[in-house]
Structures are given as structure tokens and as C-alpha cells.
């Protein structure tokens, strides 16, 4: 790779690549990156209709098809494709951030009780189900309306929808494209956290780094926030599984190269491509409804322990989506299908695609760190157009789960965090070991790279107080 700017590295076109591959990061981040990232980016760069470059954010690591942290835009006018691997299995995995209305001093004595109430009310872990049982007709409404469905049923407030991407409903969903198997896997999973790297974390604003944006968001030092990171559960995973087969058949039909299984694709303007987009939108709507239901449960938990707390939504962002967006390409502005796999929107101030409350500051982003480390609130900048208005979504794994298990046991991780004053609750100690801080990159280094590359501005740094893990 060659360095084409202080914070961007390029793998030039070669072989079947139609465009170059580029990675955002400093020398150390790029040098330490899994070699699979470059190989997967080169494969993405060979797909039909790709525009400008295949991209990776500084938190990138190997994934299925696309690297996690991968971004690519495709032009339907140039036979561009839609790719399941560019979205992933956990469709619209994302983060909702709430302001508790409390200061650190007021909440600290109640953390144990709060975490107990949250663990009691929010189902978390592999296969954990909740109390919500949906009829087939009601599930169809969830798949088409997303978070709007939950609010219409009394599980939230109308005003918070404007702080979500697309107002909480991704357009283009068609429930007829969601299989019986996916519907069966959904049973009683609405309002559940899941496992893996999903979490519910109570955080304190440790430092404000951009006062104007912080004022617009309504955050100040000492404020206590709560972040929920989860996605579309079994339903979203099954949609991905179903369309590996559908898009695999389409790739053979249309002569699209498939260097690895999850890179199967179909032309955007094909029956198969349109079917996948409609099913993927259903998965995204389920994820947004799921987070809205979890927010309802969180409010219930706080009402039991701290009834004076008034939890309001600050922001919500999605990872793992393909969206139709307007972007400048050379001398024209075009409608492109932007795949973000473990990456986040970062449109700058004034862009019509930024939710209304944030028009003056740009798209807000919550970048979650590993357990026991900082998280950041960022906002998108106009210069993020170099990455199709995209930025990182987290610290990014430095070690695989199997490698992390060799480093420490779950009990050791639990004790280490407790010694730092960070409370953890989990039903699965093995999962805790897989998500240990040592398994992730340096969050400060990752965020600094996106800021220096002109993708984001840093608004606030958050410190963890307590966490519920799946």
C-alpha cells in the first residue's frame, strides 16, 4: 500500500480490481491491520459498478465478504450491484444513546440497584426471548414501520423519532420477502439485547471537546448517558442466510465474480437485487423497533430505582446497511447504493440526509469503545464526502474471539473491571472473555484517525460506569 495523504493509504488497481482500495488510519493502525482486510477490499473493488474506491475505516478487521469497517458505493446506472456481505448478518446493528437527566453524583450510589433492575427487565444473551409475542400481521407492521410502530403502540415518544435515521423507518421494506424461517427465528426476540459485542452501558460525560455541538446535543461534563448497542437478532441473521443462496444464484445468472461466499451479489436493478434490498430494509426496521422496545424497558427500570430520572433520546445510528443516497461523483451528483458494514453515516452540517435536530452540527455518531474504555460522541464533517459520508463504528477487534479466550478468563476480566470501579453484569462469562479490552484496538487512536482524515469532529469523551452484557 502507498500513502496518498497523511491519513489515507491506497492499494492501487491490479488484476480484476475496477477501482483502488483505500484504508483510513495512521501508519501503526494500518500496519497492525489483519492482512485479510486488504484482500477483502481488493475483492470488493472488483465488483461491477463500484464507484471511486473500496474503503475501510480505521477500526476495520476481517469479516464475511466485506471487512467489518468496510464501505463501498455502487452506481445502478453502471450495472452496480447490491451485496449481502456489504451489509452483514446483523442488519442495522446500531446504537441508541439516551440522556438520563442525572448527574454522576446523583446516580453513582444507585448503580448496583439500576444494573440489577436492567438485568431483570432487559433480556440479554444467546437465544434469550422477551415477553412480546407478535401475530403475523403485527410482525408485518414492525417490518415496515420500524421504531414508528413501537411509538404508535405507546412504547416511546413521538418527538424522539426525529433523532433517529430516517425517522426510525427505513423505506423500501416488503415483508413478503422475509422467509418463514426468519419469522420463526423472530419469536419473542423484540425488546432483547442479544449476545456477542452487544451491550447496554451507563456512561458519564468525562470531557466536552466541541462546546457548540455539545450544547446542541444537550450534554455537559458529569452528565450520565446510557447507550444501547444491538441489532436485528435472529430475524436479521436469517435474512442474510436466506439471501446468500438467492444472491449466489443471481451471481451465476448475471456472471458476477464471487471470490468468497458472502460476496455474492446481484445487479441493483434486478429482481433478486430488489428482493434483497426490500428484505434488508425489513431487517433494519426490526432492529430499530427492537432498540425502541429496549428503551421502553430501560425507562421502566429507571422508574423503579430513580423515578426522578427523565430519559430522553439523544441520537441513534445504524451500522450494517445499504442505503440509497445522493453523493457527488466527479462533476455530478448521483444516486448511489452505499454499503456500510460496521461503519456509520457521517454527513456534514446542512446536508438534507442529517436528521432535523442536528442540521447545524452534522450527523452525530456514537463510537463505542471496548469494555472499560472510553466511548466518543462525534459529528460528521462536510469533508467526509471522501468516504461517502462514512466513519468508524467502534474500536474494532485486534484479536479474534478464539484468540481473546486464550488471553484471559471471563472471571479475570470481571474482576479487573471491578477494580477500576466499573460494574458488569452478564449471564455468560465466556462472552465476557471474548470481549475483553485487550481484544480491541485503541479507541483514542481510531477516533483520532477519523478526525485527522476530516471525517468527523470530536464532541465528547465518555467514561463507562456500568454495563450489562449479553
For each residue, the residues with C-beta under 8 A, 3 or more apart:
1: 9 10 11 23 30 38
2: 9 10 12
3: 6 8 9 10 27
4: 8 9 10 22
5: 8 453
6: 3 452
7: 24 25 26 449 452 453
8: 3 4 5 22 23 24 386 453
9: 1 2 3 4 22 23 25 30
10: 1 2 3 4 20 21 22 53
11: 1 14 20 21 22 23 38 41 42
12: 2 20
13: 17 18 19 20 45
14: 11 17 42
15: 42 46
16: 46 257
17: 13 14 20 21 42 45 46
18: 13 45 46 47 48 50
19: 13 45 50 51 52 53 54
20: 10 11 12 13 17 45 53 54
21: 10 11 17 38 41 42 44 45 53 54 55 56
22: 4 8 9 10 11 41 53 54 55 56
23: 1 8 9 11 30 33 37 38 41 55 56 58 60
24: 7 8 55 56 57 58 387 449 450 453 455
25: 7 9 29 30 33 58 446 449
26: 7 29 30 58 445 448 449 452
27: 3 30 31
28: 31 32 445
29: 25 26 32 33 58 441 445 446 449
30: 1 9 23 25 26 27 33
31: 27 28
32: 28 29 398 441
33: 23 25 29 30 37 38 56 60 61
34: 37 61 62
35: 38 39
36: 39 40 62 67
37: 23 33 34 40 41 56 60 61 62 67 69
38: 1 11 21 23 33 35 41 42
39: 35 36 42 43
40: 36 37 43 44 62 63 65 66 67 70 260
41: 11 21 22 23 37 38 44 45 54 55 56 67 70
42: 11 14 15 17 21 38 39 45 46 54
43: 39 40 46 47 65 259 260 263
44: 21 40 41 47 50 54 65 66 70 72 83 86 263
45: 13 17 18 19 20 21 41 42 50 53 54
46: 15 16 17 18 42 43 257 259
47: 18 43 44 50 72 74 81 83 256 257 263 265
48: 18 74 78 79 80 81 256 265 267
49: 74 75 76 78 79 80 81 267 268
50: 18 19 44 45 47 54 72 73 74 80
51: 19 73 74 75 78 80 329 334 336
52: 19 73 329
53: 10 19 20 21 22 45
54: 19 20 21 22 41 42 44 45 50 70 71 72
55: 21 22 23 24 41 70 71 72 387 388 390
56: 21 22 23 24 33 37 41 60 67 69 70 71
57: 24 60 69 70 71 342 343 387 390 391 392 393 396 450
58: 23 24 25 26 29 69 392 396 441 445 446 449 450
59: 68 69 342 392 393 394 395 396 441 446
60: 23 33 37 56 57 67 68 69 70 342 396
61: 33 34 37 67 68 69 396 397 398
62: 34 36 37 40 67 68
63: 40 66 67 68 70 85 88 341 342
64: 85 88 89 260 261 262
65: 40 43 44 83 84 85 86 260 261 262 263 264
66: 40 44 63 70 72 83 85 86 88 262 263 339 341
67: 36 37 40 41 56 60 61 62 63 70 341 342
68: 59 60 61 62 63 88 341 342 396 397
69: 37 56 57 58 59 60 61 341 342 343 392 393 396
70: 40 41 44 54 55 56 57 60 63 66 67 86 339 340 341 342 343
71: 54 55 56 57 338 339 340 341 343 387 388 390
72: 44 47 50 54 55 66 83 86 338 339
73: 50 51 52 327 336 337 338 339 388
74: 47 48 49 50 51 78 80 81 82 268 336 337 339
75: 49 51 78 80 329 334 336
76: 49 79 80 267 268 269 335 336 337
77: 80 334
78: 48 49 51 74 75
79: 48 49 76 267
80: 48 49 50 51 74 75 76 77 267 268 336 337
81: 47 48 49 74 256 265 266 267 268 273
82: 74 86 265 266 267 268 273 276 277 322 337 339
83: 44 47 65 66 72 86 87 247 263 264 265 322 339
84: 65 87 88 240 243 244 247 262 264 265 276
85: 63 64 65 66 88 260 262 263 264 341
86: 44 65 66 70 72 82 83 322 339 340 341
87: 83 84 91 240 280 320 321 322 339 341
88: 63 64 66 68 84 85 91 93 240 320 341 342
89: 64 236 237 240 241
90: 93 231 232 236 237 287 320
91: 87 88 231 232 236 239 240 280 283 284 286 287 320 321
92: 170 231 232 236 283 284 285 286 287 288 318 319 320 321
93: 88 90 198 229 230 231 232 287 318 319 320
94: 229 230 231 287 288 291 316 317 318 319 320
95: 227 228 229 316 317 366 368
96: 227 228 291 292 294 295 313 315 316
97: 225 226 227 228 313 314 315 316 366 377
98: 225 226 227 228 295 298 311 312 313 314
99: 218 219 223 224 225 311 312 314
100: 107 202 223 224 225 226 302 306 309 310 311
101: 308 309 310 311 312
102: 106 107 223 224 306 308 309
103: 106 107 222 223 224
104: 107 108 204 222 223 224 465
105: 108 222
106: 102 103 224
107: 100 102 103 104 110 111 114 202 224 306 309 465
108: 104 105 111 465
109:
110: 107 113 114 305 306
111: 107 108 114 115 202 423 465 466
112: 115 116 423
113: 110 116 117 305
114: 107 110 111 117 118 202 301 302 305 306 466
115: 111 112 118 119 202 423 425 466 468
116: 112 113 119 120 425
117: 113 114 120 121 301 302 304 305
118: 114 115 121 122 200 298 301 425 468
119: 115 116 122 124 425 468
120: 116 117 301
121: 117 118 297 298 300 301
122: 118 119 191 192 193 200 294 297 298 301 468
123: 128 129 130 191 192 193
124: 119 128 192 193 194 195 198 200 426 427 468 469 470
125: 128 193 194 195 426 427 428 431 470
126: 194 195 428 470
127:
128: 123 124 125 192 193 194 195 427 470
129: 123 187 188 189 192
130: 123 188 189 190 191 192 293
131: 188 191
132: 188 190 191 293
133: 187 188
134: 138 139 142 186 190
135: 138 139
136: 139 140 183
137: 140 141
138: 134 135 141 142
139: 134 135 136 142 143 175 183 186
140: 136 137 143 144 175
141: 137 138 144 145 149
142: 134 138 139 145 146 149 150 190 285 286 289
143: 139 140 173 175 178 282 285 286
144: 140 141 149 169 173 175 282 285
145: 141 142 148 149 152 169 285 289
146: 142 149 150 166 168 169 170 284 285 286 287 288 289 292
147: 150 151 156 161 164 168 169 285 288 289 291 292
148: 145 151 152 161 167 168 169
149: 141 142 144 145 146 152 153 285 289
150: 142 146 147 153 155 156 289 292 293 296
151: 147 148 154 155 156 157 158 160 161 168 292
152: 145 148 149
153: 149 150
154: 151
155: 150 151 292 293 295 296
156: 147 150 151 160 161 292 295 296
157: 151 160
158: 151 161
159: 162
160: 151 156 157 163 164 312 313
161: 147 148 151 156 158 164 167 168
162: 159 167 355 356 357
163: 160 313 314 315 316 355 357 358
164: 147 160 161 167 168 288 313 315 316 355
165: 168 170 316 317 318 345 355
166: 146 169 170 171
167: 148 161 162 164 355
168: 146 147 148 151 161 164 165 288 292 316
169: 144 145 146 147 148 166 285 288
170: 92 146 165 166 173 281 284 285 288 321 323
171: 166 281
172: 277 278 281 324
173: 143 144 170 278 281 282 284 285
174: 177 275 278 279 281 282
175: 139 140 143 144 178 282
176:
177: 174 275 276 278 279 282
178: 143 175 182 183 235 239 279 282 283
179: 182 183 238 239 242
180: 183 184
181: 184 185 238 242
182: 178 179 185 186 234 235 238 239 242
183: 136 139 178 179 180 186 235
184: 180 181 187
185: 181 182 189 233 234 235 237 238
186: 134 139 182 183 189 190 233 234 235 286
187: 129 133 184
188: 129 130 131 132 133 192
189: 129 130 185 186 192 233 234 235 290
190: 130 132 134 142 186 286 289 290 293
191: 122 123 130 131 132 290 293 294 296 297
192: 122 123 124 128 129 130 188 189 230 233 290 294
193: 122 123 124 125 128 198 199 200 228 230 294 468 470
194: 124 125 126 128 198 230 231 233 470
195: 124 125 126 128 198 428 431 470
196: 431 434 435 470
197: 229 394 435
198: 93 124 193 194 195 229 230 231 469 470
199: 193 227 228 229 368 371 467 468 469 470
200: 118 122 124 193 226 227 228 229 294 298 467 468
201: 226 227 229 368 375 464 465 466 467 468
202: 100 107 111 114 115 224 225 226 464 465 466 467
203: 224 225 226 227 375 462 463 464 465
204: 104 222 223 224 225 462 463 465
205: 208 219 220 221 222 223 224 225 460 461 462
206: 221 374 460 461 462 463
207: 221 460 461
208: 205 211 214 219 220 221 459 460
209: 214 458 459 460 461
210: 213 214 379 457 458 459 460
211: 208 214 215
212: 215 216 361
213: 210 216 217 361 362 364 379 457 459
214: 208 209 210 211 217 219 220 377 459 460
215: 211 212 218
216: 212 213 357 358 360 361
217: 213 214 314 315 358 361 364 377 459 460
218: 99 215 314
219: 99 205 208 214 223 225 314 377 459 460
220: 205 208 214 223
221: 205 206 207 208
222: 103 104 105 204 205
223: 99 100 102 103 104 204 205 219 220
224: 99 100 102 103 104 106 107 202 203 204 205 465
225: 97 98 99 100 202 203 204 205 219 314 462
226: 97 98 100 200 201 202 203 298 311
227: 95 96 97 98 199 200 201 203 366 368 375
228: 95 96 97 98 193 199 200 291 294 295 298
229: 93 94 95 197 198 199 200 201 368
230: 93 94 192 193 194 198 233 287 290 291 294 470
231: 90 91 92 93 94 194 198 236 287 290 320
232: 90 91 92 93 235 236 237 239 283 284 286 287 290
233: 185 186 189 192 194 230 236 237 286 287 290
234: 182 185 186 189 237 238
235: 178 182 183 185 186 189 232 238 239 283 286
236: 89 90 91 92 231 232 233 239 240 283 286 287
237: 89 90 185 232 233 234 240 241
238: 179 181 182 185 234 235 241 242
239: 91 178 179 182 232 235 236 242 243 279 280 282 283
240: 84 87 88 89 91 236 237 243 244 283
241: 89 237 238 244 245
242: 179 181 182 238 239 245 246 279
243: 84 239 240 246 247 275 276 279 280
244: 84 240 241 247 248 261 262 264
245: 241 242 248 249
246: 242 243 249 250 266 272 275 276
247: 83 84 243 244 250 251 264 265 266 272 276
248: 244 245 251 252 258 261 264
249: 245 246 252 253 272
250: 246 247 253 254 256 264 265 266 267 270 272 273
251: 247 248 254 255 256 257 258 264 265 266
252: 248 249 255
253: 249 250 272
254: 250 251 266 267 270
255: 251 252
256: 47 48 81 250 251 264 265 266 267
257: 16 46 47 251
258: 248 251 261 263 264 265
259: 43 46 263
260: 40 43 64 65 85 263
261: 64 65 244 248 258 264
262: 64 65 66 84 85 244
263: 43 44 47 65 66 83 85 258 259 260
264: 65 83 84 85 244 247 248 250 251 256 258 261
265: 47 48 81 82 83 84 247 250 251 256 258 273
266: 81 82 246 247 250 251 254 256 270 272 273 276
267: 48 49 76 79 80 81 82 250 254 256 270 273
268: 49 74 76 80 81 82 273 274 277 337
269: 76 273 274
270: 250 254 266 267 273 274
271: 274 275
272: 246 247 249 250 253 266 275 276
273: 81 82 250 265 266 267 268 269 270 276 277
274: 268 269 270 271 277 278
275: 174 177 243 246 271 272 278 279
276: 82 84 177 243 246 247 266 272 273 279 280
277: 82 172 268 273 274 280 281 322 337
278: 172 173 174 177 274 275 281 282
279: 174 177 178 239 242 243 275 276 282 283
280: 87 91 239 243 276 277 283 284 321 322
281: 170 171 172 173 174 277 278 284 285
282: 143 144 173 174 175 177 178 239 278 279 285 286
283: 91 92 178 232 235 236 239 240 279 280 286 287
284: 91 92 146 170 173 232 280 281 287 288 318 321
285: 92 142 143 144 145 146 147 149 169 170 173 281 282 288 289
286: 91 92 142 143 146 186 190 232 233 235 236 282 283 289 290
287: 90 91 92 93 94 146 230 231 232 233 236 283 284 290 291 318
288: 92 94 146 147 164 168 169 170 284 285 291 292 316 318
289: 142 145 146 147 149 150 190 285 286 292 293
290: 189 190 191 192 230 231 232 233 286 287 293 294
291: 94 96 147 228 230 287 288 294 295 316
292: 96 146 147 150 151 155 156 168 288 289 295 296
293: 130 132 150 155 190 191 289 290 296 297
294: 96 122 191 192 193 200 228 230 290 291 297 298
295: 96 98 155 156 228 291 292 298 299 311 313
296: 150 155 156 191 292 293 299 300
297: 121 122 191 293 294 300 301
298: 98 118 121 122 200 226 228 294 295 301 302 311
299: 295 296 302 303 311
300: 121 296 297 303 304
301: 114 117 118 120 121 122 297 298 304 305
302: 100 114 117 298 299 305 306 307 309 311
303: 299 300 306 307 309
304: 117 300 301 307
305: 110 113 114 117 301 302
306: 100 102 107 110 114 302 303 309
307: 302 303 304
308: 101 102
309: 100 101 102 107 302 303 306
310: 100 101
311: 98 99 100 101 226 295 298 299 302
312: 98 99 101 160
313: 96 97 98 160 163 164 295 316
314: 97 98 99 163 217 218 219 225 364
315: 96 97 163 164 217 355 358 364 366 377
316: 94 95 96 97 163 164 165 168 288 291 313
317: 94 95 165 344 345 363 364 365 366
318: 92 93 94 165 284 287 288 321 344 345
319: 92 93 94 340 341 342 343 344 393
320: 87 88 90 91 92 93 94 231 340 341 342
321: 87 91 92 170 280 284 318 339 340
322: 82 83 86 87 277 280 337 338 339 340
323: 170 337 338 340 345
324: 172 335 336 337 338
325: 335 336 337 338 353 388 389
326: 333 334 335 336 353
327: 73 333 334 336 338 385 388 389
328: 332 333 334 385
329: 51 52 75 332 333 334 336
330:
331:
332: 328 329
333: 326 327 328 329
334: 51 75 77 326 327 328 329
335: 76 324 325 326
336: 51 73 74 75 76 80 324 325 326 327 329 388
337: 73 74 76 80 82 268 277 322 323 324 325
338: 71 72 73 322 323 324 325 327 388 389 390
339: 66 70 71 72 73 74 82 83 86 87 321 322
340: 70 71 86 319 320 321 322 323 343 344 345 390
341: 63 66 67 68 69 70 71 85 86 87 88 319 320
342: 57 59 60 63 67 68 69 70 88 319 320 393 394 396
343: 57 69 70 71 319 340 390 391 392 393
344: 317 318 319 340 365 367 390 391 392 393
345: 165 317 318 323 340 353 363 365 380 389 390 391
346: 362 363 365 378 379 380 381 384 387 389 390 391 450 455 456
347: 351 353 354 362 363 380 384 389
348: 351 354 362 363 380 381 382 383 384 385 389
349: 354 359 360 361 362 379 381 382
350: 354 359 360 382
351: 347 348 354 359 362 363 380 382 389
352:
353: 325 326 345 347 363 389
354: 347 348 349 350 351 358 359 362 363 380
355: 162 163 164 165 167 315 358 359 363
356: 162 359
357: 162 163 216
358: 163 216 217 315 354 355 361 362 363 364 379
359: 349 350 351 354 355 356
360: 216 349 350
361: 212 213 216 217 349 358 364 379 459
362: 213 346 347 348 349 351 354 358 379 380 381 382 457
363: 317 345 346 347 348 351 353 354 355 358 379 380 389
364: 213 217 314 315 317 358 361 377 378 379 380 459
365: 317 344 345 346 377 378 379 380 391 456
366: 95 97 227 315 317 375 376 377 378
367: 344 375 376 377 378 391 392 393 394 395 443 446 447
368: 95 199 201 227 229 375 393 394 395
369: 373 374 375 376 394 395 440 443 464
370: 373 395 435 436 437 439 440 443
371: 199 413 417 422 424 432 435 436 437 464 467 469
372: 416 417 420 422 437 464
373: 369 370 395 437 440 443 464
374: 206 369 443 444 461 462 463 464
375: 201 203 227 366 367 368 369 443 461 462 464
376: 366 367 369 443 447 458 459 460 461 462
377: 97 214 217 219 315 364 365 366 367 458 459 460 462
378: 346 364 365 366 367 391 447 450 451 456 457 458 459
379: 210 213 346 349 358 361 362 363 364 365 456 457 459
380: 345 346 347 348 351 354 362 363 364 365 384 389 391 455 456
381: 346 348 349 362 384 454 455 456 457
382: 348 349 350 351 362 385
383: 348 386 454 455
384: 346 347 348 380 381 387 389 390 391 454 455 456
385: 327 328 348 382 388 389
386: 8 383 453 454 455
387: 24 55 57 71 346 384 390 391 453 455
388: 55 71 73 325 327 336 338 385
389: 325 327 338 345 346 347 348 351 353 363 380 384 385
390: 55 57 71 338 340 343 344 345 346 384 387 455
391: 57 343 344 345 346 365 367 378 380 384 387 450 455 456
392: 57 58 59 69 343 344 367 396 446 447 449 450
393: 57 59 69 319 342 343 344 367 368
394: 59 197 342 367 368 369 440 443 446
395: 59 367 368 369 370 373 440 441 442 443 446
396: 57 58 59 60 61 68 69 342 392 440 441 446
397: 61 68 400 439 440 441
398: 32 61 438 439 440 441
399: 403 404 407 438 439
400: 397 403 404
401: 404 405 434 439
402: 405 406
403: 399 400 406 407 439
404: 399 400 401 407 408 433 434 435 436 438 439
405: 401 402 430 433 434
406: 402 403
407: 399 403 404 433 436 438 439
408: 404 412 413 416 433 436 438
409: 412 413 429 433
410: 413 414 426 428 429 430 431 432 433
411: 414 415 429
412: 408 409 415 416 433
413: 371 408 409 410 416 417 424 432 433 436 437
414: 410 411 417 418 424 426 429 432
415: 411 412 418 419
416: 372 408 412 413 419 420
417: 371 372 413 414 420 422 423 424
418: 414 415 421 422 423 424
419: 415 416
420: 372 416 417
421: 418 465
422: 371 372 417 418 464 465 466 467
423: 111 112 115 417 418 465 466 467
424: 371 413 414 417 418 432 466 467 469
425: 115 116 118 119 466 467 468 469
426: 124 125 410 414 429 431 432 468 469 470
427: 124 125 128 470
428: 125 126 195 410 431 432 469 470
429: 409 410 411 414 426 432 433
430: 405 410 433 434
431: 125 195 196 410 426 428 434 435 469 470
432: 371 410 413 414 424 426 428 429 435 436 469
433: 404 405 407 408 409 410 412 413 429 430 436
434: 196 401 404 405 430 431 439
435: 196 197 370 371 404 431 432 439 469
436: 370 371 404 407 408 413 432 433 439
437: 370 371 372 373 413 440
438: 398 399 404 407 408
439: 370 397 398 399 401 403 404 407 434 435 436
440: 369 370 373 394 395 396 397 398 437 443
441: 29 32 58 59 395 396 397 398 445 446
442: 395 445 446
443: 367 369 370 373 374 375 376 394 395 440 446 447
444: 374 447 448
445: 26 28 29 58 441 442 448 449
446: 25 29 58 59 367 392 394 395 396 441 442 443 449 450
447: 367 376 378 392 443 444 450 451 456 458
448: 26 444 445 451 452
449: 7 24 25 26 29 58 392 445 446 452 453
450: 24 57 58 346 378 391 392 446 447 453 455 456
451: 378 447 448 454 455 456 457 458
452: 6 7 26 448 449
453: 5 7 8 24 386 387 449 450
454: 381 383 384 386 451
455: 24 346 380 381 383 384 386 387 390 391 450 451
456: 346 365 378 379 380 381 384 391 447 450 451
457: 210 213 362 378 379 381 451
458: 209 210 376 377 378 447 451 461
459: 208 209 210 213 214 217 219 361 364 376 377 378 379
460: 205 206 207 208 209 210 214 217 219 376 377
461: 205 206 207 209 374 375 376 458
462: 203 204 205 206 225 374 375 376 377
463: 203 204 206 374
464: 201 202 203 369 371 372 373 374 375 422 467
465: 104 107 108 111 201 202 203 204 224 421 422 423
466: 111 114 115 201 202 422 423 424 425
467: 199 200 201 202 371 422 423 424 425 464
468: 115 118 119 122 124 193 199 200 201 425 426
469: 124 198 199 371 424 425 426 428 431 432 435
470: 124 125 126 128 193 194 195 196 198 199 230 426 427 428 431
